[in-house]
Amino acid sequence: MRHLLLFLLLLSGGAFAQTSFERAENLFLKEEFSKAKPLFESYLDENPNHLKTMEYLGDVAGYAKDWDTAIHFYEQLVEMDETNANYHFKAGGAMGMKALEISRIRALSYIGEIRRHFEKAAWLDPNHIDTRWALVEFYIQLPGIIGGSEKKAIKYANQLAKISPVDGHLANGYIAEYSNRPQDAEQFYKNAIAVGGSMHTYEKLTNLYETTNQPEKAMQTVSNCLETHKRNALHYQIGKIAAQYNLDAELGINCLQKYIENHSVQDGVPKDWAYYRMAQIYKNLGQKKNALQWIDRALDDRPNFEEAKQEKKIIESL
């Protein structure tokens, strides 16, 4: 009888511990990190070699931008399983984020380890997309004097192309854009649209056109994207370009009206920004009264809207 009771106690304890981990995991997946953290810590105290708990605690630290703690957990994971590509990727990523927040002199000490972890992850997993993206950014952003290399960045972009053609085009476009070759970047982004056609591919091409002062092409690209994806957020993007560059006021007004009428939190941009863009368009048209009505709506929604305050002064001076 005593042995049976002991067995039941052990069984219930194990079930409780498992439930505790699952509860923490569910909270993590809901992005309730502050609630998940103490549960993971408690579970790790009882199960000090539980790799998934250590990884979750590293991830929680990363979300909190506590890079030292994230690095601590990820380096422990690498020591415990040197063959896991994802552990190397996360260790390199946390070190990279740490390096961005400290002085350039101190950041230099991290470069070798960041490179080692990313390259080891790429070697361990020939299909690890995130690692290859990290290596593209690492080599293209790093000055040549301390190891940067467009040639190496292109090497990993081409590896991406074999795994995911869309990512390959986007990565090569990113390299070309960073290296001030906008025509090459344009072609790569167009290729990405042709192959994948996601919102992200259109966004990259649109951003390129905006940064290279080609607003007409930017507006046409967003309009093409709207035909394919039917997302309300794209109405705002068209209105924004129309307002900023004084293009096709009628199209801009129509799109912003649709954005306002169909707005939801999933659209990302608050309605006060749509009111602000409407005011800009009417200002561009010289319609002061309409412009003031729309800028006042923006300020009614958000009285501390600094951009709208400045825009109102400009409109009032017309």
VOGU-839260 format. One record per residue (C-alpha): residue number from 1; residue in three letters; x, y, z. Coordinates in steps of 0.2 Angstrom, whole numbers, plus 5000, padded with zeros to 4 digits. Layout:
# VOGU-839260
NUM | ALA | X | Y | Z
...
***
This chain:
# VOGU-839260
1 | MET | 5000 | 5000 | 5000
2 | ARG | 5014 | 5012 | 5005
3 | HIS | 5023 | 5008 | 4988
4 | LEU | 5006 | 5012 | 4979
5 | LEU | 5005 | 5029 | 4988
6 | LEU | 5023 | 5033 | 4984
7 | PHE | 5020 | 5029 | 4965
8 | LEU | 5004 | 5040 | 4965
9 | LEU | 5013 | 5054 | 4973
10 | LEU | 5028 | 5053 | 4960
11 | LEU | 5015 | 5051 | 4946
12 | SER | 5005 | 5067 | 4951
13 | GLY | 5021 | 5077 | 4954
14 | GLY | 5027 | 5072 | 4936
15 | ALA | 5010 | 5077 | 4929
16 | PHE | 5010 | 5093 | 4938
17 | ALA | 5027 | 5098 | 4932
18 | GLN | 5022 | 5093 | 4914
19 | THR | 5007 | 5104 | 4916
20 | SER | 5017 | 5118 | 4923
21 | PHE | 5028 | 5118 | 4907
22 | GLU | 5013 | 5117 | 4896
23 | ARG | 5005 | 5131 | 4904
24 | ALA | 5021 | 5142 | 4902
25 | GLU | 5022 | 5137 | 4884
26 | ASN | 5004 | 5142 | 4881
27 | LEU | 5007 | 5159 | 4889
28 | PHE | 5023 | 5161 | 4878
29 | LEU | 5013 | 5157 | 4862
30 | LYS | 5001 | 5170 | 4867
31 | GLU | 5015 | 5182 | 4870
32 | GLU | 5012 | 5184 | 4888
33 | PHE | 5030 | 5183 | 4892
34 | SER | 5030 | 5191 | 4909
35 | LYS | 5018 | 5177 | 4915
36 | ALA | 5027 | 5163 | 4906
37 | LYS | 5045 | 5168 | 4913
38 | PRO | 5043 | 5163 | 4931
39 | LEU | 5035 | 5147 | 4926
40 | PHE | 5049 | 5142 | 4915
41 | GLU | 5062 | 5147 | 4928
42 | SER | 5053 | 5136 | 4941
43 | TYR | 5052 | 5122 | 4929
44 | LEU | 5071 | 5124 | 4924
45 | ASP | 5075 | 5123 | 4943
46 | GLU | 5067 | 5106 | 4944
47 | ASN | 5074 | 5100 | 4927
48 | PRO | 5090 | 5109 | 4924
49 | ASN | 5095 | 5101 | 4908
50 | HIS | 5078 | 5104 | 4899
51 | LEU | 5083 | 5111 | 4883
52 | LYS | 5067 | 5118 | 4877
53 | THR | 5064 | 5127 | 4893
54 | MET | 5081 | 5135 | 4891
55 | GLU | 5077 | 5140 | 4874
56 | TYR | 5061 | 5148 | 4879
57 | LEU | 5070 | 5158 | 4892
58 | GLY | 5082 | 5164 | 4880
59 | ASP | 5068 | 5169 | 4868
60 | VAL | 5059 | 5178 | 4883
61 | ALA | 5075 | 5188 | 4886
62 | GLY | 5077 | 5192 | 4868
63 | TYR | 5059 | 5199 | 4867
64 | ALA | 5064 | 5210 | 4882
65 | LYS | 5080 | 5215 | 4874
66 | ASP | 5090 | 5208 | 4888
67 | TRP | 5103 | 5202 | 4876
68 | ASP | 5116 | 5196 | 4890
69 | THR | 5103 | 5184 | 4897
70 | ALA | 5098 | 5178 | 4880
71 | ILE | 5116 | 5175 | 4875
72 | HIS | 5119 | 5166 | 4892
73 | PHE | 5105 | 5153 | 4888
74 | TYR | 5109 | 5151 | 4869
75 | GLU | 5127 | 5148 | 4873
76 | GLN | 5122 | 5135 | 4886
77 | LEU | 5112 | 5127 | 4873
78 | VAL | 5126 | 5127 | 4860
79 | GLU | 5137 | 5119 | 4873
80 | MET | 5124 | 5105 | 4876
81 | ASP | 5120 | 5102 | 4858
82 | GLU | 5134 | 5108 | 4846
83 | THR | 5125 | 5101 | 4831
84 | ASN | 5109 | 5111 | 4833
85 | ALA | 5108 | 5124 | 4819
86 | ASN | 5094 | 5134 | 4827
87 | TYR | 5104 | 5136 | 4843
88 | HIS | 5119 | 5143 | 4834
89 | PHE | 5108 | 5155 | 4824
90 | LYS | 5100 | 5161 | 4840
91 | ALA | 5116 | 5164 | 4849
92 | GLY | 5123 | 5173 | 4834
93 | GLY | 5107 | 5184 | 4833
94 | ALA | 5108 | 5189 | 4851
95 | MET | 5126 | 5193 | 4850
96 | GLY | 5122 | 5204 | 4834
97 | MET | 5108 | 5213 | 4843
98 | LYS | 5120 | 5216 | 4858
99 | ALA | 5133 | 5223 | 4847
100 | LEU | 5121 | 5235 | 4840
101 | GLU | 5118 | 5243 | 4857
102 | ILE | 5136 | 5245 | 4863
103 | SER | 5151 | 5256 | 4857
104 | ARG | 5159 | 5251 | 4840
105 | ILE | 5175 | 5247 | 4849
106 | ARG | 5166 | 5234 | 4861
107 | ALA | 5156 | 5228 | 4846
108 | LEU | 5171 | 5222 | 4837
109 | SER | 5174 | 5209 | 4850
110 | TYR | 5158 | 5200 | 4845
111 | ILE | 5161 | 5200 | 4826
112 | GLY | 5171 | 5183 | 4826
113 | GLU | 5158 | 5174 | 4837
114 | ILE | 5143 | 5181 | 4827
115 | ARG | 5151 | 5175 | 4811
116 | ARG | 5156 | 5158 | 4819
117 | HIS | 5138 | 5154 | 4825
118 | PHE | 5130 | 5160 | 4809
119 | GLU | 5141 | 5150 | 4797
120 | LYS | 5140 | 5135 | 4808
121 | ALA | 5121 | 5135 | 4808
122 | ALA | 5122 | 5137 | 4789
123 | TRP | 5134 | 5122 | 4788
124 | LEU | 5123 | 5111 | 4799
125 | ASP | 5107 | 5115 | 4790
126 | PRO | 5108 | 5117 | 4771
127 | ASN | 5090 | 5123 | 4771
128 | HIS | 5090 | 5136 | 4786
129 | ILE | 5083 | 5151 | 4778
130 | ASP | 5084 | 5163 | 4792
131 | THR | 5103 | 5160 | 4795
132 | ARG | 5107 | 5164 | 4777
133 | TRP | 5097 | 5180 | 4778
134 | ALA | 5107 | 5184 | 4793
135 | LEU | 5123 | 5181 | 4784
136 | VAL | 5118 | 5191 | 4769
137 | GLU | 5115 | 5206 | 4781
138 | PHE | 5130 | 5202 | 4791
139 | TYR | 5142 | 5203 | 4776
140 | ILE | 5134 | 5217 | 4767
141 | GLN | 5133 | 5229 | 4782
142 | LEU | 5150 | 5225 | 4789
143 | PRO | 5164 | 5236 | 4783
144 | GLY | 5177 | 5228 | 4772
145 | ILE | 5191 | 5232 | 4784
146 | ILE | 5184 | 5220 | 4797
147 | GLY | 5177 | 5206 | 4786
148 | GLY | 5163 | 5213 | 4776
149 | SER | 5161 | 5206 | 4759
150 | GLU | 5148 | 5209 | 4745
151 | LYS | 5154 | 5193 | 4737
152 | LYS | 5151 | 5183 | 4752
153 | ALA | 5134 | 5191 | 4754
154 | ILE | 5130 | 5186 | 4736
155 | LYS | 5136 | 5168 | 4740
156 | TYR | 5123 | 5166 | 4754
157 | ALA | 5109 | 5175 | 4743
158 | ASN | 5112 | 5162 | 4730
159 | GLN | 5111 | 5148 | 4742
160 | LEU | 5094 | 5156 | 4747
161 | ALA | 5089 | 5156 | 4729
162 | LYS | 5091 | 5137 | 4729
163 | ILE | 5080 | 5134 | 4745
164 | SER | 5067 | 5148 | 4741
165 | PRO | 5068 | 5157 | 4724
166 | VAL | 5058 | 5172 | 4731
167 | ASP | 5070 | 5174 | 4746
168 | GLY | 5085 | 5173 | 4734
169 | HIS | 5078 | 5187 | 4723
170 | LEU | 5074 | 5198 | 4738
171 | ALA | 5091 | 5195 | 4746
172 | ASN | 5100 | 5199 | 4730
173 | GLY | 5089 | 5215 | 4728
174 | TYR | 5093 | 5220 | 4746
175 | ILE | 5112 | 5218 | 4742
176 | ALA | 5110 | 5228 | 4726
177 | GLU | 5100 | 5242 | 4735
178 | TYR | 5112 | 5243 | 4749
179 | SER | 5127 | 5244 | 4737
180 | ASN | 5118 | 5258 | 4728
181 | ARG | 5114 | 5248 | 4712
182 | PRO | 5095 | 5253 | 4711
183 | GLN | 5092 | 5247 | 4694
184 | ASP | 5098 | 5229 | 4699
185 | ALA | 5088 | 5230 | 4714
186 | GLU | 5073 | 5235 | 4704
187 | GLN | 5075 | 5219 | 4693
188 | PHE | 5077 | 5208 | 4708
189 | TYR | 5062 | 5214 | 4717
190 | LYS | 5052 | 5212 | 4701
191 | ASN | 5058 | 5195 | 4699
192 | ALA | 5052 | 5191 | 4717
193 | ILE | 5035 | 5198 | 4713
194 | ALA | 5034 | 5187 | 4697
195 | VAL | 5039 | 5172 | 4707
196 | GLY | 5030 | 5174 | 4724
197 | GLY | 5019 | 5190 | 4722
198 | SER | 5017 | 5192 | 4741
199 | MET | 5013 | 5208 | 4750
200 | HIS | 5031 | 5209 | 4755
201 | THR | 5038 | 5208 | 4738
202 | TYR | 5027 | 5222 | 4732
203 | GLU | 5032 | 5232 | 4748
204 | LYS | 5051 | 5230 | 4744
205 | LEU | 5049 | 5237 | 4726
206 | THR | 5038 | 5251 | 4732
207 | ASN | 5050 | 5256 | 4746
208 | LEU | 5064 | 5256 | 4733
209 | TYR | 5054 | 5268 | 4721
210 | GLU | 5051 | 5279 | 4736
211 | THR | 5069 | 5280 | 4742
212 | THR | 5075 | 5283 | 4724
213 | ASN | 5062 | 5297 | 4721
214 | GLN | 5051 | 5288 | 4709
215 | PRO | 5034 | 5291 | 4716
216 | GLU | 5024 | 5287 | 4700
217 | LYS | 5031 | 5270 | 4700
218 | ALA | 5028 | 5268 | 4719
219 | MET | 5010 | 5272 | 4717
220 | GLN | 5008 | 5260 | 4702
221 | THR | 5016 | 5246 | 4711
222 | VAL | 5005 | 5248 | 4726
223 | SER | 4990 | 5249 | 4714
224 | ASN | 4995 | 5233 | 4706
225 | CYS | 4997 | 5225 | 4724
226 | LEU | 4979 | 5230 | 4728
227 | GLU | 4972 | 5222 | 4713
228 | THR | 4980 | 5206 | 4719
229 | HIS | 4978 | 5206 | 4738
230 | LYS | 4963 | 5217 | 4741
231 | ARG | 4970 | 5223 | 4758
232 | ASN | 4963 | 5239 | 4765
233 | ALA | 4980 | 5244 | 4771
234 | LEU | 4985 | 5247 | 4753
235 | HIS | 4972 | 5260 | 4751
236 | TYR | 4981 | 5270 | 4764
237 | GLN | 4998 | 5267 | 4756
238 | ILE | 4991 | 5274 | 4739
239 | GLY | 4984 | 5289 | 4749
240 | LYS | 5000 | 5292 | 4758
241 | ILE | 5010 | 5293 | 4741
242 | ALA | 4997 | 5304 | 4733
243 | ALA | 4998 | 5316 | 4748
244 | GLN | 5017 | 5316 | 4750
245 | TYR | 5021 | 5318 | 4731
246 | ASN | 5006 | 5328 | 4726
247 | LEU | 5001 | 5315 | 4714
248 | ASP | 4983 | 5310 | 4707
249 | ALA | 4973 | 5319 | 4721
250 | GLU | 4957 | 5310 | 4715
251 | LEU | 4964 | 5293 | 4717
252 | GLY | 4972 | 5297 | 4734
253 | ILE | 4956 | 5304 | 4741
254 | ASN | 4945 | 5289 | 4735
255 | CYS | 4958 | 5277 | 4742
256 | LEU | 4959 | 5286 | 4759
257 | GLN | 4940 | 5287 | 4760
258 | LYS | 4939 | 5268 | 4757
259 | TYR | 4952 | 5266 | 4770
260 | ILE | 4943 | 5276 | 4783
261 | GLU | 4926 | 5267 | 4779
262 | ASN | 4933 | 5250 | 4781
263 | HIS | 4946 | 5253 | 4794
264 | SER | 4950 | 5240 | 4808
265 | VAL | 4965 | 5238 | 4820
266 | GLN | 4972 | 5224 | 4808
267 | ASP | 4976 | 5238 | 4795
268 | GLY | 4990 | 5244 | 4806
269 | VAL | 4989 | 5263 | 4803
270 | PRO | 4977 | 5273 | 4814
271 | LYS | 4963 | 5283 | 4806
272 | ASP | 4971 | 5299 | 4812
273 | TRP | 4985 | 5297 | 4799
274 | ALA | 4972 | 5295 | 4785
275 | TYR | 4964 | 5311 | 4791
276 | TYR | 4981 | 5319 | 4791
277 | ARG | 4984 | 5313 | 4773
278 | MET | 4967 | 5319 | 4767
279 | ALA | 4972 | 5336 | 4774
280 | GLN | 4988 | 5336 | 4765
281 | ILE | 4980 | 5332 | 4748
282 | TYR | 4967 | 5346 | 4750
283 | LYS | 4982 | 5357 | 4755
284 | ASN | 4990 | 5352 | 4739
285 | LEU | 4974 | 5357 | 4729
286 | GLY | 4974 | 5374 | 4738
287 | GLN | 4957 | 5369 | 4746
288 | LYS | 4961 | 5377 | 4763
289 | LYS | 4944 | 5375 | 4771
290 | ASN | 4943 | 5356 | 4767
291 | ALA | 4961 | 5354 | 4773
292 | LEU | 4958 | 5362 | 4790
293 | GLN | 4942 | 5351 | 4792
294 | TRP | 4953 | 5335 | 4790
295 | ILE | 4967 | 5341 | 4800
296 | ASP | 4955 | 5345 | 4814
297 | ARG | 4948 | 5328 | 4813
298 | ALA | 4966 | 5321 | 4816
299 | LEU | 4969 | 5332 | 4831
300 | ASP | 4952 | 5328 | 4838
301 | ASP | 4956 | 5310 | 4838
302 | ARG | 4974 | 5313 | 4845
303 | PRO | 4977 | 5330 | 4852
304 | ASN | 4996 | 5327 | 4854
305 | PHE | 4998 | 5322 | 4836
306 | GLU | 5014 | 5333 | 4833
307 | GLU | 5015 | 5330 | 4814
308 | ALA | 4996 | 5336 | 4813
309 | LYS | 5000 | 5351 | 4823
310 | GLN | 5014 | 5356 | 4812
311 | GLU | 5003 | 5353 | 4796
312 | LYS | 4989 | 5364 | 4803
313 | LYS | 5001 | 5379 | 4805
314 | ILE | 5006 | 5376 | 4786
315 | ILE | 4988 | 5375 | 4781
316 | GLU | 4983 | 5391 | 4791
317 | SER | 4997 | 5400 | 4782
318 | LEU | 4990 | 5397 | 4765
***
